[in-house]
Protein backbone atom coordinates (compact mmCIF):
# COMPACT_ATOMS: atom_id res chain seq x y z
CA UNK A 1 0.00 0.00 0.00
CA UNK A 2 1.30 3.43 -0.93
CA UNK A 3 2.31 5.38 2.18
CA UNK A 4 2.98 9.02 1.38
CA UNK A 5 4.08 9.81 4.91
CA UNK A 6 6.73 7.09 4.91
CA UNK A 7 7.88 8.27 1.48
CA UNK A 8 8.21 11.78 2.96
CA UNK A 9 10.14 10.43 5.96
CA UNK A 10 12.59 8.75 3.61
CA UNK A 11 12.95 11.89 1.51
CA UNK A 12 13.61 14.08 4.54
CA UNK A 13 16.15 11.56 5.88
CA UNK A 14 17.94 11.28 2.54
CA UNK A 15 18.16 15.05 2.15
CA UNK A 16 19.57 15.47 5.67
CA UNK A 17 21.84 12.44 6.10
CA UNK A 18 22.93 11.75 2.51
CA UNK A 19 22.86 15.17 0.84
CA UNK A 20 23.80 17.21 3.97
CA UNK A 21 20.93 19.65 3.43
CA UNK A 22 20.31 21.80 6.57
CA UNK A 23 17.01 21.26 8.36
CA UNK A 24 15.78 24.81 7.71
CA UNK A 25 16.40 24.38 3.96
CA UNK A 26 14.55 21.04 3.95
CA UNK A 27 11.65 22.67 5.74
CA UNK A 28 11.47 25.46 3.17
CA UNK A 29 11.88 23.08 0.22
CA UNK A 30 9.15 20.66 1.34
CA UNK A 31 6.75 23.17 2.89
CA UNK A 32 7.28 21.95 6.44
CA UNK A 33 8.17 23.66 9.71
CA UNK A 34 11.70 23.17 11.04
CA UNK A 35 10.31 21.50 14.18
CA UNK A 36 8.34 19.11 11.95
CA UNK A 37 11.52 18.18 10.08
CA UNK A 38 13.29 17.52 13.39
CA UNK A 39 10.46 15.26 14.56
CA UNK A 40 10.39 13.40 11.24
CA UNK A 41 14.13 12.69 11.43
CA UNK A 42 13.64 11.23 14.90
CA UNK A 43 10.71 9.12 13.65
CA UNK A 44 12.76 7.90 10.68
CA UNK A 45 15.26 6.50 13.19
CA UNK A 46 12.51 4.87 15.26
CA UNK A 47 11.02 3.18 12.17
CA UNK A 48 14.38 1.92 11.03
CA UNK A 49 14.40 4.04 7.87
CA UNK A 50 17.65 5.53 9.18
CA UNK A 51 20.16 3.13 10.71
CA UNK A 52 23.40 4.43 12.12
CA UNK A 53 26.69 2.59 11.86
CA UNK A 54 29.67 4.09 13.66
CA UNK A 55 33.14 3.13 12.47
CA UNK A 56 36.03 3.82 14.79
CA UNK A 57 39.75 3.05 14.83
CA UNK A 58 39.78 3.10 18.65
CA UNK A 59 39.92 -0.56 19.63
CA UNK A 60 38.41 -0.08 23.11
CA UNK A 61 35.27 1.85 22.12
CA UNK A 62 32.93 -1.08 22.83
CA UNK A 63 34.57 -1.69 26.20
CA UNK A 64 34.21 1.98 27.12
CA UNK A 65 30.52 1.90 26.17
CA UNK A 66 29.99 -1.20 28.31
CA UNK A 67 31.47 0.57 31.33
CA UNK A 68 29.41 3.69 30.68
CA UNK A 69 26.16 1.74 30.51
CA UNK A 70 26.89 -0.75 33.28
CA UNK A 71 28.01 1.85 35.83
CA UNK A 72 26.04 4.88 34.62
CA UNK A 73 29.18 6.86 33.85
CA UNK A 74 29.42 10.17 32.04
CA UNK A 75 32.44 8.74 30.27
CA UNK A 76 34.89 5.85 30.46
CA UNK A 77 38.35 6.23 28.96
CA UNK A 78 40.41 3.06 28.52
CA UNK A 79 44.04 3.11 27.40
CA UNK A 80 46.51 0.46 26.34
CA UNK A 81 48.20 -1.81 28.89
CA UNK A 82 51.03 -2.72 26.52
CA UNK A 83 53.70 -0.19 27.50
CA UNK A 84 53.38 2.07 30.55
CA UNK A 85 49.73 2.16 31.74
CA UNK A 86 50.40 4.85 34.35
CA UNK A 87 51.88 7.20 31.77
CA UNK A 88 49.04 6.42 29.36
CA UNK A 89 46.44 7.14 32.05
CA UNK A 90 48.23 10.39 32.90
CA UNK A 91 48.15 11.50 29.28
CA UNK A 92 44.48 10.53 28.94
CA UNK A 93 43.61 12.39 32.15
CA UNK A 94 45.42 15.51 30.96
CA UNK A 95 43.70 15.40 27.55
CA UNK A 96 40.34 14.90 29.26
CA UNK A 97 40.84 17.96 31.44
CA UNK A 98 41.82 20.07 28.46
CA UNK A 99 38.56 19.03 26.81
CA UNK A 100 36.08 19.43 29.67
CA UNK A 101 37.29 22.30 31.89
CA UNK A 102 35.13 25.39 31.41
CA UNK A 103 35.18 28.94 32.69
CA UNK A 104 34.17 29.12 36.35
CA UNK A 105 34.99 25.49 37.15
CA UNK A 106 36.33 24.57 40.59
CA UNK A 107 38.70 21.60 40.36
CA UNK A 108 39.14 19.55 43.53
CA UNK A 109 42.32 17.48 43.82
CA UNK A 110 43.17 14.53 46.07
CA UNK A 111 46.57 12.80 45.86
CA UNK A 112 48.36 9.73 44.49
CA UNK A 113 50.59 8.47 41.70
CA UNK A 114 47.89 8.57 39.04
CA UNK A 115 47.18 12.25 39.73
CA UNK A 116 50.90 12.99 39.71
CA UNK A 117 51.07 11.44 36.25
CA UNK A 118 48.20 13.67 35.07
CA UNK A 119 49.84 16.78 36.54
CA UNK A 120 53.12 15.99 34.78
CA UNK A 121 51.37 15.69 31.40
CA UNK A 122 49.07 18.71 31.77
CA UNK A 123 50.01 21.70 29.64
CA UNK A 124 48.59 25.17 30.49
CA UNK A 125 44.82 25.46 30.13
CA UNK A 126 43.58 28.58 28.42
CA UNK A 127 40.38 28.88 30.44
CA UNK A 128 39.41 31.91 32.51
CA UNK A 129 38.25 31.99 36.12
CA UNK A 130 39.19 28.41 37.06
CA UNK A 131 39.96 27.51 40.69
CA UNK A 132 41.87 24.55 42.17
CA UNK A 133 41.19 23.33 45.70
CA UNK A 134 42.81 20.66 47.86
CA UNK A 135 40.31 17.99 49.01
CA UNK A 136 42.40 16.14 51.60
CA UNK A 137 44.95 17.35 54.13
CA UNK A 138 48.70 16.83 53.86
CA UNK A 139 50.62 13.62 54.35
CA UNK A 140 54.05 13.14 55.89
CA UNK A 141 57.35 14.03 54.21
CA UNK A 142 58.08 10.44 53.08
CA UNK A 143 55.29 10.87 50.53
CA UNK A 144 56.22 14.42 49.56
CA UNK A 145 56.02 13.84 45.82
CA UNK A 146 52.43 12.63 46.16
CA UNK A 147 51.31 15.35 48.55
CA UNK A 148 47.84 16.69 47.82
CA UNK A 149 49.10 20.23 48.40
CA UNK A 150 51.95 19.83 45.89
CA UNK A 151 49.63 18.30 43.32
CA UNK A 152 47.06 21.05 43.85
CA UNK A 153 49.76 23.64 43.18
CA UNK A 154 50.86 21.83 40.00
CA UNK A 155 47.30 21.76 38.69
CA UNK A 156 46.82 25.41 39.66
CA UNK A 157 49.93 26.38 37.67
CA UNK A 158 48.48 24.66 34.60
CA UNK A 159 45.19 26.47 35.15
CA UNK A 160 46.87 29.82 35.69
CA UNK A 161 45.38 30.29 39.15
CA UNK A 162 46.28 30.02 42.84
CA UNK A 163 45.63 26.74 44.67
CA UNK A 164 43.40 26.84 47.74
CA UNK A 165 45.36 24.67 50.18
CA UNK A 166 44.49 22.82 53.36
CA UNK A 167 47.12 23.71 55.96
CA UNK A 168 46.40 20.67 58.11
CA UNK A 169 47.28 16.96 58.25
CA UNK A 170 45.13 14.37 56.52
CA UNK A 171 44.63 12.70 59.90
CA UNK A 172 44.35 14.63 63.15
CA UNK A 173 45.97 12.99 66.20
CA UNK A 174 42.85 13.43 68.38
CA UNK A 175 39.24 14.51 68.07
CA UNK A 176 40.04 17.62 70.10
CA UNK A 177 42.78 18.66 67.69
CA UNK A 178 40.49 18.06 64.73
CA UNK A 179 37.72 20.17 66.26
CA UNK A 180 40.23 22.95 66.85
CA UNK A 181 41.51 22.79 63.27
CA UNK A 182 37.99 22.99 61.90
CA UNK A 183 37.50 26.26 63.80
CA UNK A 184 40.29 27.82 61.75
CA UNK A 185 38.56 30.13 59.23
CA UNK A 186 41.04 29.40 56.41
CA UNK A 187 40.73 25.62 56.75
CA UNK A 188 36.96 25.87 57.01
CA UNK A 189 36.78 28.08 53.91
CA UNK A 190 38.84 25.60 51.86
CA UNK A 191 36.61 22.71 52.93
CA UNK A 192 33.52 24.69 51.97
CA UNK A 193 35.08 25.46 48.58
CA UNK A 194 35.83 21.75 48.10
CA UNK A 195 32.16 20.99 48.55
CA UNK A 196 31.37 23.43 45.73
CA UNK A 197 33.80 21.79 43.31
CA UNK A 198 32.43 21.04 39.84
CA UNK A 199 35.20 18.56 38.95
CA UNK A 200 37.10 16.31 41.36
CA UNK A 201 40.24 14.38 40.44
CA UNK A 202 40.76 11.43 42.75
CA UNK A 203 42.86 8.31 42.91
CA UNK A 204 41.57 5.04 44.36
CA UNK A 205 43.42 3.31 47.19
CA UNK A 206 43.49 -0.46 47.63
CA UNK A 207 43.27 -2.35 50.92
CA UNK A 208 46.63 -4.06 50.48
CA UNK A 209 49.88 -3.78 52.41
CA UNK A 210 51.62 -2.44 49.30
CA UNK A 211 49.19 0.50 49.12
CA UNK A 212 50.71 3.97 49.49
CA UNK A 213 49.09 4.76 52.84
CA UNK A 214 50.22 1.50 54.44
CA UNK A 215 53.59 0.94 52.75
CA UNK A 216 54.79 4.39 53.76
CA UNK A 217 53.61 3.92 57.35
CA UNK A 218 51.05 6.71 57.33
CA UNK A 219 48.47 4.18 58.51
CA UNK A 220 49.75 1.22 60.60
CA UNK A 221 49.39 -2.30 59.17
CA UNK A 222 47.22 -3.33 62.13
CA UNK A 223 44.76 -0.61 61.16
CA UNK A 224 44.62 -2.10 57.66
CA UNK A 225 43.43 -5.37 59.18
CA UNK A 226 40.77 -3.57 61.23
CA UNK A 227 39.57 -1.60 58.20
CA UNK A 228 39.17 -4.79 56.17
CA UNK A 229 37.37 -6.48 59.05
CA UNK A 230 34.96 -3.54 59.00
CA UNK A 231 34.16 -4.16 55.32
CA UNK A 232 36.43 -1.59 53.68
CA UNK A 233 37.53 -2.45 50.13
CA UNK A 234 39.14 0.87 49.17
CA UNK A 235 39.44 4.57 49.81
CA UNK A 236 39.22 7.93 48.08
CA UNK A 237 40.54 11.00 49.90
CA UNK A 238 41.20 8.67 52.87
CA UNK A 239 37.48 7.95 53.13
CA UNK A 240 37.14 4.16 53.34
CA UNK A 241 34.15 2.50 51.68
CA UNK A 242 32.64 -0.95 51.26
CA UNK A 243 31.85 -3.02 48.15
CA UNK A 244 28.77 -0.87 47.51
CA UNK A 245 30.65 2.41 47.76
CA UNK A 246 29.25 3.30 51.19
CA UNK A 247 31.57 4.81 53.79
CA UNK A 248 32.44 2.33 56.52
CA UNK A 249 32.48 3.05 60.23
CA UNK A 250 36.08 3.06 61.45
CA UNK A 251 38.34 4.79 63.94
CA UNK A 252 39.99 6.92 61.25
CA UNK A 253 36.79 8.54 60.01
CA UNK A 254 36.29 11.00 62.90
CA UNK A 255 39.93 12.10 62.59
CA UNK A 256 40.14 12.44 58.81
CA UNK A 257 40.62 15.94 57.42
CA UNK A 258 39.14 15.53 53.96
CA UNK A 259 35.92 16.02 52.06
CA UNK A 260 33.25 13.59 53.37
CA UNK A 261 32.39 10.80 50.96
CA UNK A 262 28.75 11.87 50.67
CA UNK A 263 29.85 15.40 49.72
CA UNK A 264 32.30 14.00 47.19
CA UNK A 265 29.50 12.02 45.54
CA UNK A 266 27.52 15.25 45.08
CA UNK A 267 30.24 16.83 42.93
CA UNK A 268 28.93 16.81 39.33
CA UNK A 269 31.98 15.14 37.81
CA UNK A 270 34.20 12.95 39.99
CA UNK A 271 37.02 11.69 37.78
CA UNK A 272 38.50 8.48 39.20
CA UNK A 273 41.85 7.38 37.79
CA UNK A 274 43.19 3.97 38.79
CA UNK A 275 44.89 0.86 37.46
CA UNK A 276 46.08 -2.50 38.74
CA UNK A 277 44.39 -5.79 39.59
CA UNK A 278 45.23 -5.28 43.27
CA UNK A 279 42.76 -2.36 43.14
CA UNK A 280 40.00 -4.47 41.61
CA UNK A 281 37.64 -4.56 44.60
CA UNK A 282 38.32 -0.90 45.38
CA UNK A 283 37.58 0.21 41.81
CA UNK A 284 34.46 -1.92 41.57
CA UNK A 285 33.12 -0.48 44.84
CA UNK A 286 33.72 3.06 43.58
CA UNK A 287 31.90 2.28 40.33
CA UNK A 288 28.95 0.44 41.89
CA UNK A 289 28.59 3.03 44.65
CA UNK A 290 28.33 5.99 42.29
CA UNK A 291 31.56 7.60 43.50
CA UNK A 292 33.02 7.71 39.98
CA UNK A 293 31.25 9.82 37.35
CA UNK A 294 34.15 9.50 34.89
CA UNK A 295 36.58 6.58 34.99
CA UNK A 296 40.03 6.39 33.40
CA UNK A 297 41.96 3.11 33.44
CA UNK A 298 43.88 0.67 31.25
CA UNK A 299 42.62 -2.33 29.26
CA UNK A 300 43.93 -5.04 31.60
CA UNK A 301 42.32 -3.41 34.63
CA UNK A 302 39.04 -2.86 32.77
CA UNK A 303 38.87 -6.53 31.76
CA UNK A 304 39.61 -7.60 35.32
CA UNK A 305 36.87 -5.35 36.73
CA UNK A 306 34.27 -6.85 34.43
CA UNK A 307 35.43 -10.34 35.37
CA UNK A 308 35.03 -9.47 39.06
CA UNK A 309 31.57 -8.05 38.49
CA UNK A 310 30.38 -11.01 36.48
Residue pairs with C-beta under 8 A, 6 or more apart in sequence:
6 47
6 49
8 30
8 40
9 40
9 43
9 44
9 47
9 49
10 44
10 49
11 30
12 26
12 30
12 32
12 37
12 40
12 41
12 44
13 40
13 41
13 44
13 49
13 50
15 21
15 26
15 29
16 23
16 26
16 37
16 41
17 50
21 29
23 34
23 37
23 38
23 41
24 34
26 32
26 37
27 33
27 34
27 36
27 37
30 37
32 40
41 50
44 50
45 51
45 52
60 78
60 79
60 299
60 302
63 76
63 78
63 299
63 302
63 303
64 75
64 76
64 77
64 78
65 76
66 306
67 73
67 76
67 78
67 287
67 295
67 302
68 74
68 75
68 76
70 306
70 309
71 287
71 288
71 292
71 295
72 290
73 287
73 292
73 293
73 294
73 295
74 269
74 293
74 294
75 96
75 294
75 295
76 294
76 295
76 296
76 297
76 302
77 92
77 96
77 294
77 295
77 296
77 297
78 296
78 297
78 298
78 299
78 302
79 85
79 88
79 89
79 91
79 92
79 296
79 297
79 298
79 299
80 88
80 298
80 299
81 298
81 299
81 300
81 301
85 275
85 298
85 300
85 301
86 113
86 114
86 117
86 275
87 117
87 121
88 298
89 114
89 117
89 118
89 273
89 275
89 296
89 297
89 298
90 114
90 116
90 117
90 118
90 120
90 121
91 121
92 296
93 114
93 115
93 117
93 118
93 121
93 201
93 271
93 273
93 296
94 118
94 121
94 122
94 123
96 271
96 294
96 296
97 107
97 118
97 122
97 125
97 199
97 201
98 122
98 123
98 125
100 199
100 269
101 107
101 125
101 127
101 130
101 159
101 199
102 127
103 127
103 128
103 129
103 130
104 129
104 130
104 198
105 127
105 130
105 131
105 198
105 199
106 130
106 131
106 132
106 133
106 193
106 196
106 197
106 198
106 199
107 130
107 131
107 132
107 133
107 155
107 159
107 197
107 198
107 199
107 200
107 201
108 132
108 133
108 134
108 135
108 194
108 197
108 199
108 200
108 201
108 259
108 267
109 115
109 132
109 133
109 134
109 135
109 148
109 151
109 152
109 155
109 200
109 201
110 135
110 136
110 148
110 151
110 200
110 201
110 202
110 203
110 236
110 237
110 258
111 136
111 139
111 146
111 147
111 148
111 151
111 203
112 146
112 202
112 203
112 205
112 212
113 146
113 203
113 212
114 203
114 273
114 274
114 275
115 146
115 151
115 201
115 202
115 203
115 273
116 145
116 146
116 151
118 201
118 273
119 151
119 154
119 155
119 158
120 154
122 154
122 155
122 158
123 158
124 157
124 158
124 159
124 160
125 158
125 159
125 160
127 159
130 159
130 160
130 161
131 159
131 161
131 164
131 193
132 152
132 155
132 156
132 159
132 161
132 162
132 163
132 164
133 152
133 163
133 164
133 190
133 193
133 194
133 197
134 148
134 149
134 152
134 163
134 164
134 165
134 166
134 190
134 194
135 148
135 194
135 197
135 200
135 202
135 237
135 258
135 259
135 264
136 148
136 166
136 170
136 237
136 238
136 257
136 258
136 259
137 148
137 166
137 168
137 169
137 170
137 171
137 257
137 258
138 147
138 148
138 149
138 166
138 167
138 168
138 169
138 170
139 146
139 147
139 148
139 169
139 170
139 216
139 218
140 216
140 217
140 218
142 216
142 217
142 218
143 212
143 216
143 218
144 150
146 212
148 166
148 170
149 163
149 165
149 166
152 163
152 164
152 165
153 163
153 165
155 163
155 201
156 162
156 163
164 189
164 190
164 193
165 190
166 187
166 190
166 191
166 257
167 184
167 186
167 187
168 181
168 184
168 187
168 257
169 257
170 218
170 238
170 256
170 257
170 258
171 218
171 219
171 238
171 252
171 255
171 256
171 257
172 178
172 181
172 255
172 256
172 257
173 255
174 255
175 254
175 255
178 254
178 255
178 257
181 187
181 257
182 188
182 191
187 257
191 259
194 259
194 263
195 259
195 263
195 266
197 267
198 267
198 268
198 269
199 267
199 268
199 269
199 270
199 271
200 264
200 267
200 269
200 270
200 271
201 271
201 273
202 236
202 237
202 264
202 270
202 271
202 272
202 273
203 236
203 272
203 273
203 274
204 234
204 235
204 236
204 272
204 273
204 274
204 279
204 282
204 283
204 286
205 211
205 212
205 213
205 234
205 235
205 236
205 238
205 279
205 282
206 234
206 276
206 278
206 279
206 281
206 282
207 224
207 227
207 228
207 232
207 233
207 234
207 235
207 281
207 282
208 214
208 278
209 215
209 221
209 224
210 278
211 224
212 218
213 219
213 235
213 238
214 220
214 221
214 224
219 252
223 251
223 252
226 250
226 251
227 240
227 248
227 250
227 252
230 240
230 248
230 249
230 250
231 242
231 243
231 248
232 240
232 241
232 242
232 248
232 250
233 241
233 242
233 243
233 281
233 282
233 284
233 285
234 240
234 241
234 279
234 281
234 282
234 283
234 285
234 286
235 241
235 282
236 261
236 264
236 272
236 286
236 291
237 258
237 259
237 261
237 264
238 252
238 256
238 258
239 247
239 253
239 256
239 258
239 259
239 260
239 261
239 264
240 247
240 248
240 250
240 252
240 253
241 247
241 248
241 261
241 285
241 286
241 289
241 291
242 248
242 285
243 281
243 284
243 285
243 288
244 285
244 288
244 289
245 285
245 286
245 287
245 288
245 289
245 290
245 291
246 289
247 253
247 260
247 261
247 262
261 291
264 270
264 291
265 289
265 290
265 291
267 293
268 293
269 293
269 294
270 291
270 292
270 293
270 294
271 292
271 293
271 294
271 295
271 296
272 283
272 286
272 291
272 292
272 294
272 295
272 296
273 295
273 296
273 297
274 282
274 283
274 286
274 297
274 301
275 297
275 298
275 300
275 301
276 301
277 300
277 301
277 304
279 301
280 301
280 304
280 305
280 308
281 308
283 295
283 297
283 301
283 305
284 305
284 308
284 309
285 291
286 292
287 295
287 305
288 309
297 305
